[in-house]
Amino acid sequence: MDILLVERVVPEALGWLQERHAVESRPELAADPSALRKSLYKAQAVVLPRKVVVTREFLDFAPRLQAIARMHGGTDNTDLEACRDRGVRVIQATTASVRSNAEYLLGGLLMLFRRGIGAALNGDRHAELRLGRELNGSVIGVLGLAPTAHTLAGMLHALGAKLIGYDPAVHHTAPIWSRLNIQPVGLQELLAHSDAVSVQVMYASRYRNFINEKLLAHCRPGQVWVGISRSQLFEAEALARALRDGRIEAALLDGADAGFAARGTPLHECPNLFLTPRLGSQTREAQLRASWYVAHRIHETLSPPPEGLDETPTAMMDLEGASRRSPRGEPDFIIR
């Protein structure tokens, strides 16, 4: 076995891989850690779902492994240092779902601005009429300049929205703001002036509880929020209070971690908080892009180099669609 698929790829990409490598598709192994470790022993490459965590111990069961591939972004479930030490290439289709996530956020904004649509979709054909509002002329706060924000900005401009933005890692004088036609503002100002806020901050541990009570105190009453960032970005109790007292009229968040709004937590009883299970990236087109990207990068890793060329080192991080190496040819694990 060359390649073990614990997460499915689209049939076209699977067929392409099977013509070139010995491939075994075993998605059921994601729920059976013991069987997965046994199957890893002969694998040279593996495609893993989000819930499978890669640790040093995990790699001990895979002595032949050259590549670990994911159909999604985010590295919190992968020990990058351990992969580097073992010479295992980490492949992630991070840009495959940019468009689908942007459309999810746009759809969320439209739905929350017209809350009556949701009631009708839930089966209430005689729901009370609710006065909605239009995106045209609204002020949308763009919190975070992850790649999804770039695509979303173009969509919102086309609908006549005014965009203001903040990113904790991007200086307000950076050229990217003018390229996206987003007015950079302070974080408190963003919350005070936005009719709606879209959250797509690239999460890091230092941003845990970044959106807290002190910050939410500046919310413009009646705001709606949509987001695809990690739920650890939010201080749960502060978000619950803002949802209850009307500072935030409604919030739609995609991919919240288990327990974020579980029974007994402050958010459990908030009827205006809507959570979806990572639907943003679940489109046919996103899965197609991710599947082909992963298939090509795995084949590239497992195939011998052309005659006359030095072998490409496998201990590198592949996050943005191209293998990155330092000027001296050393592996580059810096996430940009």
JOGICOR-V534221 format. One record per pair of residues at least 6 apart in sequence whose ideal C-beta (glycine too) atoms are under 7 Angstrom apart, sorted by the first residue. I is the first residue (numbers start at 0). J is the second residue. If there is no record, write none. Layout:
<<I	J> <I	J>>
This chain:
<<0	21> <0	23> <0	41> <0	42> <1	20> <1	21> <1	22> <1	43> <1	44> <1	301> <2	16> <2	20> <2	22> <2	42> <2	43> <2	44> <2	297> <3	23> <3	25> <3	38> <3	39> <3	42> <3	45> <4	22> <4	23> <4	24> <4	25> <4	46> <5	25> <5	26> <5	28> <5	29> <5	35> <5	45> <5	46> <5	47> <5	48> <5	51> <6	26> <6	46> <6	47> <6	48> <6	70> <7	24> <7	26> <8	46> <8	290> <8	293> <8	294> <9	286> <9	287> <9	290> <12	290> <12	291> <12	294> <13	22> <13	24> <15	294> <16	22> <16	294> <16	298> <19	298> <20	301> <25	38> <28	34> <28	35> <28	38> <29	48> <29	50> <29	51> <36	60> <39	45> <39	60> <39	61> <39	64> <40	60> <40	61> <41	63> <42	61> <42	63> <42	64> <43	63> <43	64> <43	65> <43	301> <44	65> <44	66> <44	68> <44	297> <44	300> <44	301> <45	64> <45	67> <46	68> <46	293> <47	67> <47	69> <49	71> <49	76> <52	76> <53	67> <53	76> <53	77> <53	78> <54	78> <54	81> <55	78> <55	81> <58	64> <58	81> <58	85> <58	87> <64	87> <65	87> <65	88> <65	300> <65	301> <65	313> <66	87> <66	88> <66	90> <66	297> <66	300> <66	313> <67	77> <67	82> <67	87> <67	89> <67	90> <68	90> <68	293> <68	296> <68	297> <69	91> <70	92> <70	289> <70	293> <71	280> <72	91> <72	93> <74	334> <77	89> <79	89> <79	316> <79	332> <82	89> <83	314> <83	330> <83	332> <86	313> <86	314> <87	313> <87	314> <88	300> <88	313> <88	314> <88	315> <88	317> <89	316> <89	317> <90	293> <90	296> <90	297> <90	317> <91	317> <91	318> <92	288> <92	289> <92	292> <92	293> <93	318> <93	319> <94	146> <94	319> <94	320> <95	285> <95	288> <95	289> <95	292> <96	279> <96	280> <96	285> <97	146> <97	147> <97	150> <98	150> <99	279> <99	280> <99	282> <99	284> <99	285> <100	147> <100	227> <100	279> <100	280> <101	147> <101	150> <101	151> <101	154> <103	227> <103	253> <103	278> <103	279> <104	151> <104	197> <104	225> <104	227> <105	151> <105	154> <107	225> <107	251> <108	134> <108	195> <108	197> <108	225> <109	134> <110	116> <110	117> <111	223> <111	225> <111	249> <111	251> <112	131> <112	132> <112	134> <112	223> <113	131> <114	129> <114	131> <114	249> <115	126> <115	128> <115	129> <115	131> <118	126> <119	126> <134	155> <134	158> <134	159> <134	160> <135	158> <135	159> <135	160> <136	159> <137	160> <137	194> <137	195> <138	161> <138	163> <138	192> <138	193> <138	194> <139	155> <139	160> <139	162> <139	193> <139	194> <139	195> <139	197> <140	163> <140	164> <140	189> <140	190> <140	193> <140	196> <141	148> <141	152> <141	162> <141	164> <141	181> <141	197> <142	165> <142	189> <142	196> <142	197> <142	198> <142	200> <143	166> <143	198> <143	199> <143	200> <143	201> <143	228> <144	164> <144	166> <144	169> <144	175> <145	199> <145	200> <145	201> <147	199> <147	227> <148	199> <149	179> <151	197> <152	162> <152	179> <152	180> <152	181> <155	162> <156	162> <156	180> <162	180> <162	181> <162	182> <163	181> <163	182> <163	184> <163	189> <163	192> <163	193> <164	176> <164	181> <164	183> <165	183> <165	184> <165	185> <165	186> <165	189> <167	206> <169	175> <171	183> <176	183> <186	214> <187	217> <190	196> <190	214> <190	217> <190	218> <190	219> <191	217> <191	219> <192	219> <193	219> <193	222> <194	222> <195	222> <195	223> <196	222> <196	224> <197	225> <197	226> <198	224> <198	226> <198	228> <198	232> <199	226> <199	227> <199	228> <200	206> <200	228> <200	232> <202	228> <202	229> <202	231> <202	232> <206	232> <207	231> <208	234> <209	232> <210	232> <210	233> <210	234> <211	234> <211	237> <212	234> <212	237> <215	237> <215	241> <215	246> <218	241> <218	246> <218	247> <220	245> <220	246> <221	245> <221	248> <222	246> <222	247> <222	248> <223	248> <223	249> <224	247> <224	250> <225	251> <226	252> <226	253> <227	253> <227	254> <227	279> <230	252> <230	255> <230	256> <230	259> <231	256> <235	259> <235	264> <235	265> <235	266> <236	265> <238	266> <239	265> <239	266> <239	269> <241	247> <242	250> <242	269> <242	271> <242	272> <243	269> <248	271> <249	271> <250	271> <250	272> <250	273> <251	273> <252	274> <253	275> <253	277> <253	278> <253	279> <254	276> <254	277> <255	274> <258	264> <259	266> <260	266> <260	267> <260	272> <260	274> <261	267> <266	272> <296	317> <300	313> <304	310> <304	311> <312	330> <314	330> <315	322> <315	323> <315	324> <315	330> <315	331> <316	323> <316	331> <316	332> <318	334> <323	331> <324	330> <324	331> <325	331>>
